[in-house]
Amino acid sequence: MSGRQGGKLKPLKQGKKKASDLDEADVEFKKKQQEEQKRLKELKDRAKQGGPLGGGGIKKSGSKK
């Protein structure tokens, strides 16, 4: 009985996947993700150029007592 053997055991590390292990579906999925990121970035850039979108809601004119 050793005092250091309590608690959960750490999971074994798995080997890294090589680039050659990817099949056609994985390659297509990665391409789709990259295109989606590009499209989102373009939309964000356009939104920044346009200025503020909303009016900020109802504006109050002066203080009422």
Number of C-alpha atoms within 10 A of each C-alpha: 4 5 5 6 8 7 6 6 7 6 6 6 6 6 6 6 8 7 8 6 8 10 9 8 9 11 11 11 11 11 12 12 11 12 12 12 12 12 12 12 12 11 11 11 11 11 12 10 8 8 8 9 8 6 7 7 6 6 7 7 6 6 5 5 3
